[in-house]
Amino acid sequence: MLSRIFIFLALLVAPVAAQAQGQPVVGIVELDDLTNTGQAETFSTMIETALISSGKFRVIERTRLARLLEEQGLANGGVVTTNTPGRTGGFEGVDYLIYGTITGISAVNRQDIGATVLGGLLGGARRNSQDCHNTKVRMEADIRITDTNTGEVRYASRISEEQQSAAVCGGGAQIDSNALMRAAADKIATGLTTAIYPIQIAAVQGGGTVILNFGEGAVQRGDYLMVYGESMEIPDPSGTGMIKIDGEQLGAIQVTDVQSAFSRAQMVTEFAVPPAVGTIARPVSEDVVKDLERAQRRRR
């Protein structure tokens, strides 16, 4: 009887393990910290957690990655090589490497004219002041993610995250530094995930509702996305290859419900034809968001 139970459990676990084995492996190279706040290690751990939570990647242990980097003599500059002379790419055992630098952490009080270096806020230190104020803290980091098989930079961005404290009088504002860094880590994980696996329409329902293949961590309720037609490739004028571009804009959607593995969105502009399953949707710029919000207010 016991052996049958073990066999049954093995059959349940096998498909999950096989799926995990097929997922790309990501490694986080030691992050630089220009602010000297000592938060690089914590930030790296949060990025790892966010990547694992996406369900799209496996993360290599940092101790093992450090050993591989040392063996191959790779510097912290994003250059990926193999032991094969003259070949770039193919860093064995890892599909993507994340390089990053915490470039700034600053705080601004409502009465302040300019930014001041954060200093003790992350450590919980208090400032002696009888003025009532709130404090806005900003964290910035430069992130680059490379494909180790090709050496191509798949994602590069300056991450900027802000948090504002409640108003205080005669004391120091308390900032949840963990929440600030976790929000930045989620942005990094989302950037990598959607660069490799674009947000796509998984189903089209009645009433202008569509189902997206991403949920928590990738989109938020209220987000606007632009839906594009079939992508195409055009020759690079330099003669170095082909350029892949999105198809024509079909229309805009707004996320209305977010679940762990999927989300629902509503069409907010006219679509000549309903978008097909597999159609790509991308976040829009702040200017486009303002235009869409104005258009919705006019329709009301």
URGIMO-V338934 format. One record per residue. N is the residue number from 0. OMEGA is omega in whole degrees, -180 to 180 (NA if undefined). Layout:
# URGIMO-V338934
n:omega
N:OMEGA
N:OMEGA
This chain:
# URGIMO-V338934
n:omega
0:-179
1:180
2:179
3:178
4:179
5:179
6:180
7:179
8:179
9:179
10:178
11:-175
12:-174
13:-180
14:179
15:-180
16:180
17:179
18:180
19:180
20:-179
21:-179
22:177
23:179
24:-178
25:175
26:179
27:177
28:-177
29:-178
30:173
31:180
32:-180
33:-178
34:-180
35:178
36:-179
37:-176
38:-174
39:-179
40:179
41:180
42:178
43:180
44:180
45:177
46:178
47:-179
48:-180
49:179
50:179
51:-179
52:179
53:-179
54:-177
55:-172
56:164
57:-178
58:179
59:179
60:-175
61:179
62:178
63:179
64:179
65:179
66:178
67:179
68:-180
69:-179
70:-178
71:176
72:-179
73:177
74:-180
75:-178
76:177
77:179
78:-177
79:-180
80:175
81:177
82:179
83:-178
84:176
85:-178
86:176
87:180
88:177
89:177
90:-168
91:176
92:-179
93:-179
94:-178
95:176
96:180
97:176
98:-179
99:177
100:170
101:-172
102:-178
103:170
104:-175
105:179
106:179
107:172
108:-177
109:-179
110:-177
111:176
112:-177
113:-179
114:173
115:179
116:-172
117:179
118:-170
119:-177
120:-179
121:179
122:177
123:-180
124:-179
125:176
126:180
127:-179
128:178
129:179
130:173
131:-177
132:167
133:-174
134:176
135:-178
136:-180
137:174
138:179
139:179
140:174
141:-176
142:175
143:-179
144:-176
145:174
146:-174
147:180
148:-177
149:-174
150:-177
151:173
152:-176
153:-178
154:176
155:-176
156:169
157:-179
158:178
159:-179
160:-178
161:173
162:-179
163:-180
164:172
165:179
166:178
167:179
168:176
169:179
170:-178
171:177
172:179
173:-179
174:176
175:-176
176:179
177:179
178:179
179:-179
180:-179
181:178
182:178
183:179
184:178
185:178
186:180
187:180
188:179
189:180
190:179
191:-176
192:-177
193:175
194:-180
195:-179
196:-177
197:173
198:-177
199:175
200:-178
201:180
202:177
203:-178
204:-179
205:177
206:178
207:179
208:176
209:176
210:179
211:-175
212:176
213:178
214:-176
215:179
216:-180
217:179
218:177
219:178
220:-179
221:179
222:173
223:177
224:175
225:-179
226:-176
227:176
228:-176
229:-180
230:-180
231:177
232:178
233:-179
234:173
235:-179
236:-180
237:-180
238:-176
239:179
240:-178
241:177
242:178
243:-179
244:176
245:175
246:-179
247:178
248:-179
249:-178
250:-176
251:176
252:177
253:-179
254:-178
255:-177
256:-177
257:175
258:-176
259:-174
260:180
261:176
262:176
263:178
264:-179
265:176
266:-178
267:172
268:180
269:174
270:178
271:175
272:178
273:179
274:-178
275:174
276:-177
277:178
278:-176
279:175
280:-178
281:176
282:-179
283:180
284:180
285:179
286:179
287:177
288:-180
289:179
290:-180
291:179
292:177
293:180
294:179
295:178
296:179
297:-179
298:179
299:NA
